Amino acid sequence: MVPTVTQQLRSMRRRFCDTILPALPPDAEFAHEQANLMLATFDWLLDTHEHEYRYQVVENNEYRSLLTELVFLAGAAVGEQLREEADACLAEPGPAPGEASIPQADLADQTRRLKEHAMRLVSALLADSESAEARALLAKTARAQGHRDLAYYRLTGFPRDAAEIQSTLDSVQHD
């Protein structure tokens, strides 16, 4: 199993506290100050990163709603260019409000269960002589997963020539 970002951050924080902080010389005040800032950053990341996407969706929808209402209220009271710019911004695709309803950890758990059920079904179908379609579906999903994983872990130094995660995810939405 590939560790989640939360698990990796917790591990880094633990190693930082168990290995790096004790190794600092007691009289290295600046190093201790910087280490405490890094520890605070680990704590902040652990507290917020799983909620970042939901935060952005909620904020986007709130301001989209506000701008829609302000454009309606403004009517002809503001210049045409200002209304056109606001309308153009509102015309850009945005997230659905429901995208903020599921916490990231719950979504990851659900995805794990989906994978488990898919593998059990594929195993049963592969035992059947009519398994070509199941094999093709599994291969298609495995290729997509492989591309996502390579892009996601490209900065770790292991994958070579991996695409950026955004372009990999964007290509899925256009397929």
C-alpha positions, -999 to 999 in steps of 0.1 A, spaced: 0 0 0 13 35 -9 13 57 22 -11 87 21 2 122 24 -10 123 60 9 92 68 40 106 52 37 139 70 32 121 104 63 100 97 84 130 88 72 148 119 80 118 141 115 115 125 121 152 129 112 150 166 130 118 174 162 123 153 168 159 143 156 179 173 176 159 198 208 162 177 207 200 178 233 215 202 217 230 232 233 264 226 222 266 189 193 290 196 187 300 160 186 263 149 161 255 177 140 285 167 140 273 130 133 237 141 103 249 161 90 268 131 94 236 110 75 216 137 47 242 137 46 239 99 43 201 101 15 205 126 -3 231 104 0 208 73 -14 178 93 -43 200 104 -52 215 71 -40 197 40 -68 171 39 -93 199 39 -77 222 13 -97 210 -17 -130 212 2 -120 247 15 -113 258 -21 -146 244 -33 -166 261 -5 -149 294 -10 -153 292 -48 -190 285 -46 -195 313 -20 -178 339 -41 -195 326 -73 -228 331 -56 -219 365 -43 -207 377 -77 -239 363 -93 -261 383 -69 -239 414 -72 -242 413 -111 -279 410 -107 -281 439 -82 -258 461 -103 -279 458 -134 -271 489 -155 -258 508 -125 -222 498 -133 -203 500 -166 -208 474 -193 -171 463 -192 -173 455 -155 -205 434 -160 -189 416 -190 -158 408 -170 -178 395 -141 -200 375 -165 -170 360 -182 -156 350 -148 -189 334 -139 -190 315 -172 -158 297 -164 -164 261 -152 -163 258 -114 -167 229 -90 -201 216 -81 -211 225 -45 -214 188 -37 -177 183 -43 -171 198 -8 -194 173 9 -170 144 14 -139 147 35 -107 136 17 -100 108 42 -135 94 37 -131 96 -1 -98 78 1 -114 51 22 -143 47 -2 -118 45 -31 -99 18 -13 -132 -2 -9 -141 3 -45 -107 -11 -55 -111 -41 -32 -146 -49 -47 -133 -44 -82 -104 -68 -76 -127 -94 -62 -150 -92 -91 -122 -92 -117 -107 -123 -100 -141 -141 -103 -145 -130 -139 -109 -140 -148 -117 -175 -136 -145 -176 -163 -137 -183 -199 -154 -151 -209 -128 -129 -192 -115 -109 -222 -137 -79 -215 -129 -79 -177 -92 -81 -186 -95 -52 -210 -114 -31 -184 -88 -39 -157 -59 -31 -181 -74 3 -190 -79 13 -154 -44 0 -144 -28 21 -172 -46 52 -160 -36 44 -124 0 39 -134 1 73 -152 -15 91 -122 10 74 -98 40 83 -119 28 119 -121 20 120 -84 54 107 -73 75 123 -100 93 146 -76 105 117 -54 131 109 -80 119 74 -88 98 78 -119 115 90 -150 99 113 -176 66 114 -157 41 141 -166 30 167 -141 0 157 -120 -22 185 -132 -18 176 -169 -24 139 -160 -56 147 -141 -67 173 -168 -64 147 -195 -88 124 -177 -115 150 -177 -111 154 -215 -113 117 -223 
